[in-house]
């Protein structure tokens, strides 16, 4: 390594040591990190490219982000440069994700996201589980603070999966608490409690005194949100004891702020003020920007409760300023709401309305209708109060001379109130009638769909009877009549009778399918399963269909061995007959049909394969989407109902199995179905 670079790094290290050793704010964890760094540097074989040394530099950088961001910037640059020189990808990813944390604390959210994404890319490329977890957790927390709950939840869930994979229990606890916070924020308290209990059980199982307090402070926040104040105080008090003992000032400040917020929700303003002032003093020591945003918001609410409007206004403005700088969605929202109330109490309704409008705009996208209406009612109430106050002022000026106007104004207000009540009741009734009308309309649409389906069934049946059955039967009748009257030659007889018999056989299959399908439509498929030896059923079916196959010189190969199964015998016969019949129908002359069976788990999988004309992928997708799909002609102009395959699928499923089709155009088709091996 060049001497200039070594000298430069030694210079940086000297600066770090002087800055850190001279400050009075070092925590015990930082001293331990410094001790380790010192031991490594004074070792005889020290190298600045040692990965342990790089990890310690980055760990120290992260610990100084809030207390001394300038030191963090120097340490981070050093850690990233060393990682690049050593080609240490884990260090490079950690440095980038820590940069993301650093820039988010400064309020530069876009830059923070860019660094975290780069850290995640390296972690994914080199399969670095711990580093991937850091980047995902960073992004999830950032999204959560910005109010982008859907994005935050996605990142938290992915981070939780990584934490489970690498068995990182501390992070598993934190992430479960963070997910609980998201659900709690969106009103799903039951789900929030589920994740909190997971975090609590993990904490108790882990029994790590340095992890549990961080978990407890977050759990306290969630229990407070859900109104469980005793449980919240129980957790926050334990955290305060730990942070006071360890002198971890940023988290102690956050603990005091949480303690004050819990008291605020119980309207214990003096108790809340005591803890919030403690939190503010710690923020002053650390110049803790994010802490200021939360504490100032709580102080504003506290002074508002104590009716000290000047201090409430002062802290409300400070809170809004920090919230805007850091892009903290909840702080911005709460600050606007507080300032609206403060100015309303001070009588400055123009400013109150401005802040109230900003508050409403924050909920324009993603807020539920109930909340929007609540804000609208609040705004209307404020406008009404403003009008009333102005009316009182005007009346006081003229009260001596014009007392009758007072009564007139009161009467007008009563009428206005009655008018508003009437509008409210009318709207309520209108909503009720609209809902009932919508339900009736949905019922009509459902009946219409059922009627349409019934009409399709009727049309299909009439079509089959009128064309597919009536035509061949009439032809056969005419043929028999000609043979009886002697008007047909022997050559014509020998030529036409086999064809007529073939048509009659097709009609028999068609009628059986039609009757079974109609019965299923009316009564549902009735299944009477029993133990069967499938090969005997298959051989009988092949024997019945052999004349059709011989006519087209098609070979049927039965590879099924003697195997028992558990099925309705009639259903099995119908399925096999239809599948083999279809294979004959769509196979060219001198083709081959192969029937095979395999045992899979607790089922017997039977396949009927042909080397016929096959089907396009689009046709296969549509096979079972419509029970009334038109049948196509076979290779010898054979006709069907279009119901056979659909009926087979219903019967296979009725017996506890499945049916599916694989096909390739001009190559052939294989139809698979399964039946249980035993009860």
N, C-alpha and C positions, 0 to 999 in steps of 0.2 A: 504494500500500500504506500502511495507517495507520502513524503514527510509533511507536506503542506496540509493534506487531509487529516493526518494524525494530529498535527498541532492544532488544527481548527477544532477537532472533536475534543481534544484535551481542554481547549479554551472554553468550549460550550459546557463541558462537564464541570469545570471550575466555577462557571457562572451559576449552574444549577445548584451546586453544593453550597455556594455562598448565599444564594437566595433562600434556599430551603432551610439551611441551618440557622439563618438569622431570624426567621419568622417565629412568632410565638404560637402559631395556629396549627402546628403539626399534630396530627392524630397518631395514635399508636401504630396503626397499620402502615402509615407512611414511614415512620422510623424503622420499622421492620424492613420495608422495601429498601430504604437507604442503607441499612446495615448490610443487606445482601449485596447491593451494588458496590459498596466499599470493599467488602471481602473479595468480590470478583476482581476489582481493579487492582488490588494490592497482591493478587496471586502472581506467582512467578511466570506462569504460562498464560497470562491474561491476553485475550484478543477481543477487540470491540465487536467482532463479527460473531462472537459467541451468542447462540440463540437465547440462552438463559438471560444473558445481559440485556439483549434487545427487549425481551418480554418484560423485564423489570423496569426498563426505561419507559415503555409504553404504559405499564401499570401505574407508575408514578405520574405520568402525564395525565392520565384519566382522573386520578385522585385530586389534581390541582385545578380542574376545569372551572369550578365555581369559585374557589378561593383565590386563585392566581392564574387567570387565563393567559397572561403573557408568558409565564413559565411553561404552561401547557403547550403553547405554540412552539417554543424552542425545543422542548422535549419531543414533541410529535415529529417535528422536522428531522431531528436526530434519529429517532426510531425508524422513520420511513426510509431515510437515506441508508442507514445501516442494513435494513431488511433488503433493500434493492441491491446493495453491494454484495451481501451474503447470499442473494437469491433465495431468501427465506420467505416463502409465500404466506405462511401463517402470520408472520410478523407484518408483512405488507398489508394483508387483509385487516388485521387488528388495527393497524395505524390508520387505515382509511375509514373504518367504522368509528374509531375514536374521533377522527376529524369530523365525521358526521355529527356526533354528539356535541363536539366543540362548537360547530357552526350553528346548530339548532339552539344552543344556549345563548348564542349571540343574536338570535332572531332571524338568521339567514337560512330560511327553510329550504329554498330551492337548492342551495349549495350543499346543505346537509343531506338531502335526498340523493344528490349526484354522488357524493362520497360513499354513502351507504350502498348504493347500487353497484358501484365499482368494487367495493369490498365483497359484496355478495357474489359478483361474477367470478372473482378469484377463488372464493371458497367453493363455489359449485364446480369450477374447472378442475381444481385439485382435490376435491372431495374432503374438504376441511370442515368437519362437523361443528366443532366449538366456535370457529370463526363465522360460519354460516349462521349459527344461533345468535351471535352478537349483532350481526347486521340486520337480521330479521326482527329481532327484539327492538333495536333502535328505531327502525322504520315504523313498527307497530305503535310504539310509544309516541313517536312524532305525529303520526296520523291521528291518534287518540286525542292528543292535546289540541290539534287543529280542528277537532270535531268531525273528522272523516271516519265515522264509526265502521262503515262497511269495509273500507280498506284496512283499517286497524285490525278488525276481527280476522280477516283473511291472513294477514301477516302473523298475528298471534297464534292462530291454529297451526300454521306451517311451522312456526318456531317451537310450539309445544310438541309437535311430532318429532322434530330434530332433538329436542331436549330428552324426550322419552327414549329415542334411539341411542343417544350417547350417555344416557343415565345421568344427566346433569340435574340433580334433585333441587338444588337451590333455585335454578332458573325455572324448573317446573312449578315450583311454589309461586314465584313472582308472576309467571304467565297466567296461571289459573286465577290469581287475584285480579290481574288486569282484565281478563275476559269477564270475570264477575262484574267488574266496574262498568264495562260496556253494556252488559245486559241490564244492570241496575239503572244506568243512565237512561236507557230506553224503556224502563218501566217493567221489565220482565224480572221481577224480584225472585221468583221461584227458581229460575235457572241460575240467577246470580248466587243464591244461597248454595246451590249444588256445587258450583265451582269454588266457592269460599270454603265449603266443608272439605273438598278435596285438598285445598291448600293447607287448611288447618291440620288435617290428618298427616299430610306429608311433613309438615313442620314438626309435629309431635314425634313422628317416627324418626326424623332426621336428628332432632335434639342438638342442633347447631346453634349455640348462643349468639353467633355473629350473623346468622341468617334470619332467625325467627323474629327479632325486633322489626326488621324491614317488612316482613310479611304482616306482622301484627298492625303496623301503622296503616297499611293499605286495607286490611280487613276492618279496622276500626272505621275508616272512611265509608266503607260500603254498608256496614251495619248502621251507621249514623244516617245515611241516605234512606235506609229502609225503616227508620224510626226506632231501631233497637238501641236506645241510648245507653242503657246499663251495660250491654255487651260491648258497645263501642268504647266506653270509658275503661272497661276492664282491659281491653287490648292496648289502648293508647297509653295507659298508665305504665304498663310493662315496658313499652317502647321507650318512654321518657326516662325511666330508671336506667336503661342500658345506654342511651345516647348521652345522658348527663355523666354517667360514670366513664364512658369512653371519650368524652369531649368531641363528639362528632357533631359539629355545630350546624351544618346545613340540614341534616335530618332532625336534629333537636328543634331547630326553628320550625320545620314542617310539623313536628309533633305538637308543639305549642299551638301552632295555627289550627291543627285538627281539634285539639282540646277546646280551643276557643270557639270553633265552628259548632262543635257538639253543644256547648253551652248556649250559643246563639239560637240554635234550633229549638231549645227549651225556653227561650226568652229570658235566660239568666244573664242579663247584659253586664252587670258588674263583674261576675266571674269570668265571662268571655273577655272583657276588656283587660283583665289582669294577664291572662295567657297571651293575648294578641300583642300586648306591649312587649312582653318577653320575646316573642317571635320577631317583632320589629327590630329590637335591639341586636339580636343575632344577625339579622339581615344587614344591619348597618355595619357590623364587624366584617362581614364577608362580602359586602356589596353584591348580595345574592338577588339577581334580577327577577328570576322566576318566583322566588320566595316573596319579594316585594309585591308582585302582582296578586298573589293569593292573600297575603296579610292585609294589604291596603283595601281589598274588596271586603274582607271580613270586618275590618275596622270601620269602614264606611257604614256597613249594615248595623254594626254595634252602636255607633254614635247616633244613627237614625233612630234606633230603638230607645236610646237615652234622650232623644229629642234635642241633641246638640247638632243643629242643622249645619252650622258653619264647618265644624270638623268633619261631619258626614260628607259635605260637599267637597272639602279639601282632599280627603282620602279617596272619595269616589273618582275624582279627576285623575289622581295619581294612579289608581288601579287601572283605569281605562287607558292611560298613557302606556303603562307597562304591558298591558294586554295587547294593545295594537303593535307595539314594538316586537313582542315575542310571538304574535299571532296565536294567542291562547284563546280559543273560541269561547270557553265557559266564562272566563274572566271578562271578555268584551261584552258578552251578553248580560252577565249579572251587573256589571258596572253601569251599563245603559239603563237597566231596569231600576237600579238604586237611584241614579241621578234623576230619573223621571219622577220617582216618588219624592225625592228631596225638594226639587223645584216646585212640585205641586204643593207641598206643604208650605213652602216659602211664598206661594202665591204667584210665582213666575210660570204661568201655564204655557206660555209660548215655548220656553226652553223644555218644560216638562213634556210637552207634546213632541218636540223634536227628538228627544232621547227615547221617548216611548215608540216613535215611528221607527227609529233605528233598531230598537229592540225587536219590533215586529218584523222588520226586513230580514233580520238574522234567521228567522224561522220560515222565510218564504218558501224555501225548498227543503223538503224532508220532514217538516213539522207536521204533526197530525191535525186533522180538521178540528178536533175538540179543543186543542190548545189555541189554534188560530181564532176560534170563536170566542174563547175566553179573553184573549187579548182585545178582540173587537169590542166585547162588552165593557171591558175596563176602559177603553178609549172613549166609548160612548158615555160612560159614567163620568169620566173626567170632563168631557165637553158639557154635559148636563150640569155638573157642579160649577163650572166656569160661568155658565149662563145664569145660574141661580145666584152666585156671588155678585155678579154684575147687577142683577135685578134688585138685590138687597141694598146695594150702594145707591142705586137710583131712587129706591123707595125712601131711604133715610133722608135724602135731600128734599123730598116733597111730602114727607109723612104728615107734617102739620096741616097742610092744605088739602091733601088729596088722599085721605084714608081709604076712600072707596076703591082706589087703584090696588091697594094691598089685597083687599078681598077678591078683587078681580084676578089678580095674579095668582092667588092661592087656588081659586077656582080653575084657572087655566092649567095650573100644575096638576091638579087632580084629574082634569080631563085628559091632560097629556099622559099621565100615568095610566089612566083607564085605557087610553088609546094604545099605549105600549103593551099593556096586558092583553088587549084584544089581538094585537098583531102577533104576540108571542103564542097565544092559544091557537090562532088561525094557522100560523106556521107549523105548530106541533100537529094539528089535525091534518094539515096538508101533507106533511111528511108521512103520517100514519096511512092516509088514503093512498099516497103514492106508492108506499111499500106494499100495501095490499094489492094495488093494481099491478105492480111489477110481479108479485107472486102469482096472480091469476094469469098474467101474460106468459110467465114461464111455464105454467101448467098447460096453457093452450099450445105453446110451442112444442112441449113434450108430447101432447096428444097428437099434434099434427105430424110429428116425426114418426110416432108409432103407427098412425094411419097410413102415412106414406110407405112405411116398411110393409104393412099388411097389403097395401095395393100392389107393391112390387111382387110380393109372394103370390098374390092372386093372379097377376099378369103372367108370372113365370109358369104357374100351374096350367093356366089356359093355353099358353104358348106350347107347352110340352104336349098337352092333350090334343090341341088342334093340329100341330104340325108333326111333332116327333113320334106320336103314337098313332094318330088317325091315318096319316099318309101310308105308313107301312102296312097297317092292318087292312086298309081298303085295297091296297095292291095285292096282298095275299088272298083276300076274298075274291078279287077279280080273277086271279090266277087259278084258284080252285074251281071257280065257276066255268072257266074256259076248259079246264081239264075234264070236268064232268059232262059238259055239252059236246065234247069231242072236237071242238074248234081249234085245238092246239096240237101241233105235230109232236112226235116223240122227241125230236131233236130240241125243240123249244122247251118241252117239259124237262128234259134232262139238264138243259142249260139254266132254266129259271128257278126250278124247285130248290136246288142247293142255296141259291142266292136268297130266296124267300125264307128258307129255314134259318139262314144266317141272320136275316133281319129280325125274324121272330125271336131268336136267341138274344139279340141286342135289345129288343123290346122287353124281354124278361128281366135282363139286368137293369134296364132303365126303370121298369115298374117297381122292382124291389127297392132300388135307391129312392125312388119317388115316395113310396109308401113309408119307408123307414124315416126319411127326412120329414114328411108331413106329420108322422107320429111324434117325432122329437119336437117339432114346432108346437104341437098341441099339448103334449103331456110332459115334455122333457125326456131326456134319455134315461131309461130305466136299466140299471146295471145289475146283473145277477152273476157275479164272479164265482169261479170254482177252479180247481186244479185241472189243467189240460196238458195233454201231450201234443205239442204244436205241430210236429211233423205229420201226424195222421191227418190233422185238419188241413194242412198245406197240400198234401198229396191228393186228397179228395177235391180240393179247389182246382188244382192243376188239371186233374182228370176231366172236370167239367169244362174247362177252358181250352183243352188240347185241340178240339176241332177248329176253333178260331185260329189257333197258332199254326196248325197244319195247313190251313187255307193259304197262309202267307209264308209257309215254309220257315217258320220261326222256331228256334230251339229254346226250350225252357230248361235251365240247369238248376236243380235243387241241391244246394250245399248245406242245408239245415240238417243237423243231426237230431236224434231223439232227445228232446229237451222239454221239461215241464215248465209251465208258466201258470199264472193266476189271472184269469180273464173271463169275460162273458163270451161263451162259445159263439153265439150268433153274431156278436159284434166282431169277433176275430175273423169269422168267415166273410162278413161283409167287407172288412178292411182288405183282407188278402185278395178277395175276388175283384174288388174295384181297382186295386193297385196293379194286379197282374193284367186285368182287362185293359187298363189304360196303357200299360207297357206294350201290349200287343197292338193296340190301336195306333200308337205313335212310333212303332218300329217298322222299318222297311222290310221288304221281302228278304228272306234268308238271314234275318237278324238274330241276335242272341239276347235272352233275358236270363239274368242270374239272380237267384234268391239265396241270401246268406244270413247268418245270425251270430251275434256275439254277446256274451254276458258282460255287463258293465255295472259294477256296484250291485244293487239289488234288482236290476232290471235286465230284461232280454231285449237287445236292440236288433231289429229285423230290417234288412235292406232289400228292396226290389229295384234292380238296376237294369237298364236297357241301353243299347247303342243306337237309339233312334234319332229322331230329328231334334230333340232337345228344345230348350227355351232360352230366350234372352233374359238377362238379369232383371230387366224392368218387368217382364211378365211374371217371373218368380215372386217379385215383391208384391204383386197385386193378387196372387193366388188366393190368399185367405182374407183379403180385405173386404170382399163382397160375396155373400152367399149366392147372389143372383148373377154372377159373372157368366157371360155366354160361353158355351163350350165351343171348341174348335174341331174341325173335321180331322179324322185320322189319315194315315198314309193311303188307305184304301177307301176314302170318303166315309168312314164310319162316323156316326153322329152320337152325341151323348147329351145329358141334361145340364151339365155344368155343376151338378150337385154332389157327384160321387166323392171327389177329393175333399170337399168341405165336410161332408158327412163322415168320412174316415177320420178327419182331424178331431171332430166332436166326439166320436166314439173312442178314439185313442185316449183323449184327455179324460173322458168319463170313466175310463178304466184305470186312471192314475198314471197314464203315460204321456208321451208327446209324439208329434208328427211334424217332420220338416222335409224340405226338398232341396237337393242340389242339382243344378242342371247347367249344361253348356250347349249353346246352339250348334247343331250339326255334329255333336259328339255323343250326346245321350243324357238321360235323366236317371237319378237315383232318389227314391223316396224312402226315408227312414221313419220307423215308428218303434216305440218302446212299450212293453207290457211288464208288469211286476212279475218277479220270479216266484214270489210266495205271498201269502196274505199279510 
